[in-house]
Amino acid sequence: MSASGGTKAIVAALGANLAIAVAKFVAFAFSGSSSMLAEGVHSVADSGNQALLLLGGKKAQKQASEEHPFGYGRERYIYGFLVSVVLFSVGGVFALYEGYEKIKEPHPLEHWYWPVGVLVFAIVAESFSFRTAIKESNALRGEQSWSSFIRTAKAPELPVVLLEDFGALVGLVLALGGVGLTLATGDSVWDGIGTLCIGALLVVIALVLAAETKSLLLGEAAGPEQVARIREAAVDGESVTRVIHMRTLHLGPEELLVAAKIAVRGEDTATQIARAIDAAEARIREAVPIARVIYLEPDIYQSGPSGV
């Protein structure tokens, strides 16, 4: 996971969120702001999420066994999905409930300088965490847009941290807006409205994360560029003349399964075909290093409707 830059981004986010969570709960204790309480729970949920991502990365390093012959790479996808569940239930739903209660029974905002000061501090800290996630993601996303990167990334850690940090920054602005309007109008209902907005934001982000990690759990193929490189590497024009059809599947972010039917010459002996398959596997691994599990089936290609 460190190769993908995920670990550095997770650790940066974890440190920021733990410090911010403590500050938010202190501000809530002094001011009674529901936005501060919702934001404090949000930061605790985020900290737990980063711990889950680190745990998933650790478990994914276990060696393959007879029971799990393809290894444990998908542990990272499972823990990524758990993050979306935690963010939805602990962060989003709690904030919606707290916002509703605040609007239903408004409480005056006391010691306003506590929430304002903590929110400003939190925005600065989250900005540093978000900057780290952006820097690490830029090394991987290339020319992709941010939305495309989040949709197509095979490693779940960076998209999760990116969305969490983005949601945290927007949530902090909403909380600051709720507290500011409460101070300006003297009506603490605005604090509750800000809390509701935070809850709605977290629910939306959690649903996006759930959809993306669900796709990874179901099994995604290699990207178009990787597929093209595999096809090109498999064929040498002599012993292997073409790839008849091929399937790829990510066993983990950095582990790819390749299964293909390749066309060989009909006059080749079994020994020659075996050597051709070994050579093709070596070329594929050189072209796409994450293609670690490769199954190649030799066949005789026949063109036309009745061909293979």
C-alpha positions, 0 to 999 in steps of 0.5 A, spaced: 500 500 500 505 504 501 507 504 493 500 507 492 501 513 496 495 510 500 499 509 507 502 516 507 495 520 506 491 515 511 496 517 516 496 524 515 488 524 515 488 520 522 493 525 525 489 531 523 482 527 525 484 525 532 487 532 534 480 535 530 476 531 534 478 533 541 478 540 539 471 539 537 468 536 543 471 541 547 468 546 543 461 543 544 462 542 551 463 549 552 458 552 547 453 547 546 453 547 539 450 541 535 454 543 529 460 542 534 457 535 536 456 533 529 463 535 527 466 531 533 462 525 531 464 526 524 472 526 526 471 520 530 468 516 525 473 519 520 479 516 525 476 510 525 475 509 518 483 511 517 484 505 522 480 500 518 484 502 512 490 501 515 488 494 518 485 492 511 492 494 508 495 489 513 491 483 513 491 484 505 499 482 506 497 475 508 500 470 504 495 465 500 493 459 503 489 452 501 483 456 503 484 462 499 489 460 494 489 467 490 491 471 497 488 476 501 488 482 496 481 484 497 481 485 504 482 492 502 476 492 498 472 489 504 475 494 509 474 500 504 466 498 504 466 498 511 468 505 511 462 507 507 458 503 512 461 507 518 461 514 515 453 513 513 451 510 520 456 513 525 457 520 521 451 521 517 445 519 520 447 521 527 448 528 524 441 528 521 438 526 528 442 531 532 440 537 527 433 535 527 433 535 535 436 542 535 431 545 530 426 541 534 428 544 541 433 550 540 438 551 545 442 558 546 449 558 543 454 559 549 461 562 548 461 562 541 469 563 540 470 556 542 466 553 536 469 559 531 476 558 534 476 550 533 472 550 526 478 555 523 483 550 526 480 544 524 479 547 517 487 549 517 488 542 519 484 538 514 487 542 509 494 540 510 491 533 510 487 534 504 493 537 500 497 530 502 491 526 499 491 530 493 499 530 492 499 522 493 493 522 488 496 526 483 502 521 482 497 516 480 491 519 476 495 522 470 491 526 466 484 523 469 479 528 472 478 527 479 471 524 478 474 519 473 480 517 478 475 516 484 471 511 479 476 507 476 482 507 482 483 500 483 486 501 490 481 504 495 485 508 500 486 514 496 479 515 493 476 514 500 481 519 504 480 524 498 472 524 499 473 524 507 477 530 507 473 533 502 467 532 506 470 534 512 472 541 509 465 542 506 462 540 513 466 545 517 464 550 512 457 548 513 458 548 521 461 555 521 456 558 517 451 555 522 454 558 528 455 564 524 448 565 522 446 563 529 450 569 532 448 574 527 440 572 528 440 570 535 436 564 533 440 557 534 435 554 529 441 555 524 446 551 528 441 545 527 440 547 520 448 547 519 448 540 522 442 537 518 446 539 512 453 536 514 449 529 515 446 530 508 453 531 505 456 525 509 450 520 507 451 522 500 459 521 500 458 514 504 453 512 498 458 514 493 464 510 497 459 504 497 457 504 490 465 504 488 467 499 493 462 495 491 464 495 484 471 493 486 468 487 491 464 484 485 471 484 481 473 489 476 477 488 470 484 491 468 484 498 465 484 499 457 491 500 457 493 494 461 489 490 457 492 493 450 499 491 453 497 484 455 494 483 448 500 486 445 505 482 450 502 475 449 503 475 441 510 474 438 508 473 431 511 466 431 509 461 436 503 465 438 499 468 433 494 472 436 489 472 443 483 469 441 479 472 447 481 474 454 479 475 461 482 479 467 480 480 474 483 484 480 485 480 485 487 486 489 489 493 487 496 490 485 494 483 483 491 481 477 489 475 474 489 474 467 486 468 463 486 467 455 486 463 450 491 464 445 492 461 438 498 457 436 501 454 430 498 447 428 504 444 427 508 445 433 509 440 438 507 439 445 514 441 448 514 447 443 507 450 445 509 449 453 515 453 451 511 458 447 506 459 453 512 460 458 515 465 454 508 469 453 507 469 461 514 472 462 512 477 456 506 479 460 509 480 467 514 484 464 509 489 460 504 489 466 508 487 473 501 486 477 499 480 472 501 475 477 496 470 476 496 468 469 492 462 465 493 461 458 490 456 454 493 454 447 488 453 441 488 453 433 485 459 431 480 458 425 477 465 422 470 465 419 463 464 423 465 457 424 472 459 427 474 459 435 
